[in-house]
Amino acid sequence: MIRLSIPQVSTLPQDIRHFSELACTLGTPSFPGALLTCLGQWADCQHFSVLRMAGERPQLLVAGTRHHDAGLVLRCGQVYIERYHRHDPLFEPLKAAPGQVGHLLAQDIRFMPYREAIYLRHGMIERLSSVYLDEQERPVLFNLYRHRDQGFFSDRELQMCEALSPALLQLLRGHLALTGLHPIVDHPQRLLQHCPELTAQELNICSRLLQGMTHAGIAADLGLKESTVKTYRNRAFDRLGINFRSQLFALIASSAGGR
């Protein structure tokens, strides 16, 4: 006799349950919170960010926080993108050694404007980072932060983050692949094929939605308010005759299939 059963996630050990829940959020808006919850079993991180470090201006792809100030990590990301990414002492060494883990204390940053604007002003004291190369060989930077109200990472937490880094990078790669679907270079052209009336800013917003960026991440990337991003999104969706992000992905997928 064939028996079917519904998996009971709640009966799993806590570490396995959190990992299972994280895997189930890949490609969804719930991923950032699930990532921090799962990682918190081994290392207490309140913030993370993921940036594509290509071209003149990096792009903030994903960010998450468990801090009471929900906008803190986004403000840091925006300042980093606009002024200080070229002064990041970790990025170039990590770019040369993808997959390695870099460790930075705020007190060791020599370029004082960078230290002041991102770390001292926002209470960040420590950062762990790693880089992987995406399908177009562009470096993607993954950052984990500690806030001053947490204290520094313990030796055990540092060891666990280093051990978990390969798995975390693969999870991020999978999440971005599920939400991005297609290289950004094709998005504006394909969108304009569907609707030539789309404005430049509407194209900017839709292209970033197709990368899997959150509304908050897009706001930080473009220097806009999150409410403004949603206004442009709604206008673009009206022009395209759609209502949901999933329909936007389907629209692009259908145009790719017709090539």
C-alpha positions in Angstrom: 0.0 0.0 0.0 1.3 3.5 -0.9 1.2 6.0 2.0 1.4 9.7 1.6 2.2 12.1 4.4 2.5 15.8 4.8 5.9 16.8 6.2 5.7 18.4 9.7 8.3 21.1 9.8 7.5 21.9 13.4 8.7 18.4 14.6 12.2 18.9 13.2 15.1 19.9 15.4 15.4 23.7 15.7 18.6 24.0 13.5 17.1 21.8 10.8 13.7 23.6 11.0 15.3 27.0 10.5 17.4 25.8 7.5 14.3 24.2 6.0 12.3 27.4 6.4 15.2 29.4 4.9 15.3 27.1 1.8 11.6 27.5 1.4 11.9 31.3 1.2 14.4 31.4 -1.7 13.2 33.8 -4.3 10.6 35.4 -1.9 10.6 38.6 0.1 10.8 36.5 3.3 14.4 35.4 2.5 16.3 38.3 4.3 14.6 37.6 7.7 14.8 33.9 7.3 18.6 34.1 6.5 19.3 36.1 9.7 17.1 33.8 11.8 18.9 30.7 10.5 22.4 32.2 10.8 21.6 33.4 14.3 21.9 29.9 15.6 25.6 30.1 15.0 26.5 33.8 14.9 24.3 36.7 16.0 24.2 39.1 13.1 21.7 41.9 13.1 22.3 43.2 9.6 23.4 41.9 6.2 23.7 43.4 2.7 24.5 42.1 -0.8 25.9 44.4 -3.4 26.8 43.8 -7.0 30.2 45.6 -7.4 30.2 46.3 -11.1 30.5 49.5 -13.1 30.8 53.0 -11.6 28.1 52.5 -9.1 27.4 49.3 -7.0 23.9 48.0 -6.8 22.3 47.0 -3.5 20.5 43.8 -4.3 19.3 42.5 -0.9 19.5 43.7 2.6 18.1 42.6 5.9 18.1 43.6 9.6 16.7 42.5 12.9 17.6 45.8 14.6 14.9 48.1 16.0 15.9 50.7 13.4 14.7 48.9 10.3 16.2 51.5 8.0 19.7 51.5 9.4 21.4 49.0 7.1 19.8 50.7 4.1 21.1 54.1 5.1 24.6 52.6 5.4 24.2 50.9 2.0 23.2 54.1 0.4 26.1 56.1 1.8 28.5 53.3 0.8 27.2 53.2 -2.8 27.2 57.0 -3.2 30.5 57.9 -1.6 32.7 55.3 -0.1 32.8 52.0 -2.0 36.1 52.9 -3.5 37.6 53.2 0.0 36.5 49.8 1.2 39.7 48.0 2.5 38.1 44.6 2.2 36.7 44.6 -1.3 39.8 44.4 -3.5 41.5 41.6 -1.5 38.2 39.6 -1.5 37.7 40.2 -5.3 41.1 38.7 -5.9 40.2 35.6 -3.7 36.5 34.8 -4.2 35.0 32.6 -1.5 37.4 33.8 1.2 36.1 35.6 4.3 37.3 39.0 5.2 37.2 40.5 8.7 37.1 44.2 9.5 36.9 46.2 12.7 35.7 49.7 12.5 38.6 50.9 14.6 41.0 49.6 12.0 39.6 51.7 9.1 42.2 54.3 8.2 40.1 56.5 5.9 38.3 58.5 8.6 35.4 59.9 6.5 34.4 56.3 5.6 34.7 55.1 9.2 32.7 58.1 10.5 29.9 58.0 7.9 29.1 54.3 7.9 30.5 52.8 11.1 30.7 55.4 13.9 27.6 57.3 13.0 25.5 54.2 12.8 27.0 52.2 15.6 28.6 49.5 13.4 31.7 48.0 15.0 32.6 44.9 13.0 32.0 43.3 9.5 32.5 40.0 7.9 32.5 39.8 4.1 32.9 37.5 1.2 32.7 37.7 -2.6 31.5 35.5 -5.3 31.4 36.0 -9.1 28.0 35.9 -10.8 27.2 34.3 -14.1 28.7 37.3 -15.9 31.9 37.3 -13.8 30.7 40.3 -11.8 31.7 40.4 -8.2 28.9 40.2 -5.6 29.8 41.3 -2.1 28.1 39.7 0.9 28.4 41.6 4.3 27.5 40.6 7.8 27.6 43.3 10.5 27.7 43.6 14.3 26.2 46.6 16.0 27.8 48.1 19.2 24.9 47.0 21.3 25.9 43.4 20.6 29.6 43.6 21.2 32.2 41.9 19.0 31.9 38.5 17.4 33.3 35.7 19.6 36.0 33.4 18.3 33.4 30.6 17.9 31.1 32.9 15.9 34.0 33.9 13.6 34.8 30.2 13.0 31.2 29.4 12.3 30.8 32.2 9.8 33.9 31.1 8.0 32.7 27.5 7.9 29.2 28.5 6.7 30.4 31.0 4.1 30.4 28.6 1.1 26.8 27.5 1.9 25.7 31.1 2.5 27.1 32.3 -0.9 25.3 29.4 -2.7 22.1 30.3 -1.0 22.4 33.9 -2.0 23.3 32.9 -5.6 20.2 30.7 -5.7 17.9 33.4 -4.2 19.1 36.0 -6.7 18.8 33.6 -9.6 15.2 32.8 -8.7 14.3 36.5 -8.4 16.4 37.9 -11.2 15.8 35.3 -13.9 17.6 37.3 -16.7 20.6 39.6 -16.9 19.7 43.2 -16.3 21.1 44.4 -19.6 18.1 42.9 -21.4 15.4 44.2 -19.1 14.8 47.7 -20.4 14.8 46.6 -24.0 12.3 43.9 -23.4 10.1 46.1 -21.3 10.0 48.8 -24.0 9.0 46.1 -26.5 5.9 45.5 -24.4 5.3 49.2 -23.6 7.2 52.0 -25.4 5.5 54.6 -23.2 7.5 53.5 -20.1 9.5 56.4 -18.6 13.2 56.2 -17.8 12.5 56.0 -14.0 9.8 53.4 -14.5 12.3 51.3 -16.4 14.8 51.8 -13.7 12.4 50.5 -11.1 11.1 47.6 -13.1 14.7 46.5 -14.0 15.7 46.4 -10.4 12.5 44.5 -9.4 13.5 41.9 -12.0 16.9 41.6 -10.3 15.1 40.6 -7.1 15.8 43.9 -5.3 13.4 45.0 -2.6 11.6 48.3 -2.7 13.8 49.6 0.1 16.9 48.4 -1.7 15.8 50.1 -4.9 15.2 53.3 -2.9 18.7 53.2 -1.5 20.2 52.4 -4.9 18.5 55.3 -6.7 18.4 57.8 -3.9 14.6 57.9 -3.7 12.0 57.5 -1.0 10.5 54.0 -0.8 7.1 55.5 -1.3 8.3 57.2 -4.5 9.7 53.8 -5.7 6.2 52.3 -5.2 4.5 55.1 -7.1 6.8 54.6 -10.1 6.2 50.8 -9.8 2.4 51.3 -9.8 2.6 53.6 -12.9 4.7 51.1 -14.8 2.4 48.2 -13.8 -0.6 50.2 -15.0 1.1 50.8 -18.4 2.1 47.1 -18.7 -1.4 45.9 -17.7 -0.2 43.9 -14.7 -0.7 44.0 -10.9 2.0 41.9 -9.3 5.8 41.4 -9.5 5.3 37.7 -10.5 3.4 39.0 -13.6 6.4 41.2 -14.4 8.7 38.1 -14.3 6.3 36.2 -16.5 6.2 39.1 -19.0 10.0 39.1 -19.4 10.1 35.3 -19.5 7.6 35.2 -22.3 9.5 37.7 -24.3 12.7 35.7 -23.8 11.0 32.6 -25.0 9.8 34.2 -28.1 13.3 35.1 -29.3 
